[in-house]
Amino acid sequence: MTYENLDAKLINALLGDGRASLRSLAEKLDVSVTTVSNHLRDLEDEGVIEGYTPKVNYDALGYDVTAVIQLKVEGSKLPDITERLREEKQMISVYEVTGDYDVIAIGKFTDTDGMNRQIKALLTDADIRESNTSVVLNSVVENEQFELDVEE
């Protein structure tokens, strides 16, 4: 029995069904339940698998306004601003980036008024030198994970 690419195959199987049982994963991968359990534990311990969570459709819950917020920040205050954004519940992604702006944040809102209030509150911070906000018209792909390449 070969375990070549087993971790990648296990990850791919979980991407297909994050609620799969150890038994069903073992059957799919043609290994023992113990082997799946051990590899899964190792992937969790190594931080490769960080948790198991539902995939939520925020649009269906009324959060159908997505904003892409770009910020120029005073250099030494970058960690403070990114931490503040991270703590905002409706910010689903926060990135430190290269280029014209220092930070890109993605937020989900129920309406443009709520978005406007949150952005204005953010812009009262003197450490934010400039901002540019775009409202997403259509999400072509969002929060997708990809399968790992597996050599057969």
Summary of the structure (lengths in Angstrom):
residues: 152
radius of gyration: 20.4
end to end distance: 14.1
largest distance: 61.7
contacts: 349
relative contact order: 0.17
helix: 40%
strand: 20%
